[in-house]
């Protein structure tokens, strides 16, 4: 493989700048579709007497959602477990709305036992959001410190820019598509952060090795291209393996 990445860097810079601008615009003008994990809501755990048909249950809930919009498919979560038990998580509903949901479900899906009916507080909320921001700040400082010691300060700055680039684009695209942001999304962002900094360090390490061996034989820009090509398949296979998992 002989990709000429750095010699065409202006094209990639322009594309990245466009994607970041689009992502920031989506975050500002469209905003975040925060899930129940962030905003709290209602939890209903129901144990039915008969086996549950998932498609029929979803149709029933869609019908109820005409009068109770908090129950719409994009605002509710269903979790199925053994023993004909389901857990319904929705945005917060009034007591009257909760009674209507239970009565309509009983009329259309059969008898059930209400195992739990609770209002659920946000599992993340403002405190954890602030903690995540502080953790990201300190993490960035430690990354700069580590890469500065192992490489140079300019490498550390580049690594942080690459990290923010990947996170901004991911969060921006989620906002643009209106996807729900919940606890698994936080795990996904942390995974992206880990892979981003890992791939960056691998490329930097190969650049340093090649620079030590070839600096009198090749231009630095060609050494960068060589290093990227040498680790390209490794990074691609690692990412694809994770994607399938």
Secondary structure, DSSP 8 states (H G I E B T S, - for coil): ----TGGGHHHHHHHHHHHHHHHHHIIIII--EE-HHHH-EEEEEEEESS---HHHHHHHHHHHTTT-GGGSTTT-EEEEETTTEEEEEES---HHHHHHHHHHHHHHH--EEEEEEEEE--SSHHHHHHHHHHHHHHHHHHHHHHHHHHS-HHHHHHHHHHHHHHHHHHHHHHHHHT-EE-HHHHHHHHHHHHHHHHHHHHHHHHHHHHHHHHTTTS-HHHHHHHHHHHHHHHHHHHHHHHHH-
